Amino acid sequence: MKSLITLAALAVAACWTSTASAATAAADHVDEMKECAVCSVMAGDGELMKHMTWEIHKIGPGMLCITSVPADLKDSFDAAGKKMMETVAGLAAKFQAGEQVKLCSFCQAMAELMQAGAKQESVDTKTGSILIVSSTDPAVIEKIHAHADKFNEAEAAAH
């Protein structure tokens, strides 16, 4: 259950990648999100999706994800995050039963990091959130850094 809640927090972050991409890449990612058991909750809010920004930075023990929205969208941002957490909690039985749950590529990668032992901590800000994904295990840190690199390379290629 704990890993499912962690996945929810990370899945919220996954939704924000579309705002930093070129129009075609963003549209492709939004289409993938609409099929994701978690991200589909947020993918339907076009206004929120249009105005969110997100960036990933590698840090010593992992990565830092910074998400921002205009102040007038913060309530929508928080509501979407809450609904996503509720959705993930509802998926617990499916995961425990071994059922396949469709996730976008970002959520799948983040779930794999959590299964490898990564930890997350989220800090609410006035205009979004900061998510820290970290580990004390050098092998897991390497995986976290690789995920951050993959995301940043995809973002650079989209521009």
Order of alpha helices (4+ residues) and beta strands (2+ residues): alpha-alpha-alpha-alpha-beta-beta-alpha-alpha-beta-beta-alpha
